[in-house]
Amino acid sequence: MAKSAILKSSIAKKVAMALSGLFLISFLSLHFFINMVSVFSADSFNAMSHFMGYNPLIQFVMQPVLIAGVVFHFVMGFVLELKNRNARPISYVKYNGAANASWASRNMIISGVVVLAFLGLHMYDFWFAEMNYKYIAVNTINETRYYEELVHKFESPVRTGLYCIAFVLLSLHLWHGFNSSFQSVGFANKYAKALHKLGYAFAIVIPFGFIFIALFHHFNHI
């Protein structure tokens, strides 16, 4: 009975982990769309960024939910990884993981930590700067400042390089994460194969799209 309860608890945690990951993907998609606009139109990027930055629903409802989702996803990921490692028998040390699983699946904790560190850098670069501008320094509202601020962040080759490395690891994280999410929620029907392919495409297109944006602004404004 105890084993059954533990199993149910573990499954529930995996499902919650999968659902939180799928929720964060929606934010990542929106973030990518807005940033990609900066490649084509500075004015449109400024308008969209200003709307996102001053809309009360986004700032005071969706943003706290997003932050809570990020924290939950990564904390749950570390908890599940530690449980999995503690559950492995000692003989597992001799197991040749590389022959049976991808690097991404065997190192989700590593890619997760790097992605989390990247989120910290991203918040320092953009979110904290935005909070300081609006609520601490109390500057006059400037609806055209967003594009210049974005370009300025990618002038540094070091910062641009760190962003690119982080997005490569995010790609690996998403590649395995999609597969794990579908398994965790028990999604297995005639549409599963197509959705798996869509998930893998997302894991490549979105992160490398962000890399393109970073390199575009870096090389066009140096």
C-alpha positions, 0 to 999 in steps of 0.5 A, spaced: 500 500 500 505 504 501 509 503 495 502 504 491 502 511 494 509 513 493 508 511 486 502 515 485 505 521 488 511 520 483 507 520 477 503 526 480 509 530 481 512 528 474 505 530 471 505 536 474 512 537 472 510 536 465 504 541 465 508 546 468 513 545 462 508 546 457 505 552 460 512 555 460 513 553 453 507 558 451 511 564 455 517 562 451 513 562 444 510 569 446 517 572 448 520 569 441 515 572 437 516 579 440 523 579 440 523 576 432 519 582 431 525 587 433 529 584 427 524 587 422 521 593 425 524 597 431 517 601 432 513 595 432 518 592 437 517 598 441 510 598 441 509 591 443 514 591 449 511 598 451 504 594 451 507 588 455 511 592 460 505 597 462 499 592 461 496 591 468 493 584 467 500 582 464 504 585 470 500 584 476 497 577 474 500 573 468 507 575 470 507 573 478 504 566 475 509 566 470 515 567 475 511 561 480 511 557 474 518 557 473 520 556 480 515 550 481 518 547 474 525 547 476 524 546 484 520 540 481 525 538 476 531 537 482 526 534 486 525 528 481 532 528 479 534 527 486 529 521 487 531 518 481 538 518 483 537 515 490 533 510 487 538 507 482 542 501 485 549 501 486 551 497 480 548 502 476 555 505 476 557 500 471 551 502 467 553 504 460 548 510 459 551 513 453 549 506 449 542 507 452 540 514 452 541 521 449 546 526 453 540 530 454 536 525 457 542 523 462 544 530 463 537 534 464 539 537 471 546 540 468 542 543 462 536 545 467 541 549 472 545 552 466 538 554 463 536 557 470 543 561 470 541 564 464 534 566 466 538 569 472 542 573 467 536 575 463 532 577 469 538 582 471 539 584 464 532 586 462 527 585 468 530 588 474 532 594 469 525 595 467 523 594 474 528 600 476 526 604 470 519 604 472 518 604 480 525 606 483 528 611 478 521 613 476 523 616 469 519 619 464 515 614 460 519 613 454 515 608 449 521 608 444 527 606 449 526 598 448 529 597 441 535 601 443 536 597 450 535 590 446 541 592 442 545 595 447 545 588 451 548 584 445 553 589 443 558 585 448 561 579 444 561 575 451 554 576 453 552 574 446 556 568 446 553 566 453 546 567 451 548 563 445 550 557 449 544 557 454 540 557 448 543 551 445 542 547 452 535 550 452 534 546 445 537 540 448 533 541 455 526 542 450 528 536 446 528 531 452 523 535 455 517 534 450 518 527 450 518 526 457 512 530 458 508 526 453 510 520 457 508 523 463 501 525 461 500 518 458 499 521 451 499 516 446 494 516 441 494 517 433 496 524 434 502 523 439 507 521 433 505 528 430 505 532 436 512 529 438 515 531 431 512 538 432 515 538 439 522 536 436 521 542 431 520 547 437 526 545 441 530 546 434 527 552 431 525 557 438 532 556 441 536 557 435 531 563 433 533 566 439 540 565 437 539 568 430 536 574 434 542 575 438 547 574 433 543 579 428 543 585 433 550 583 435 553 584 428 549 589 425 550 594 431 558 593 432 
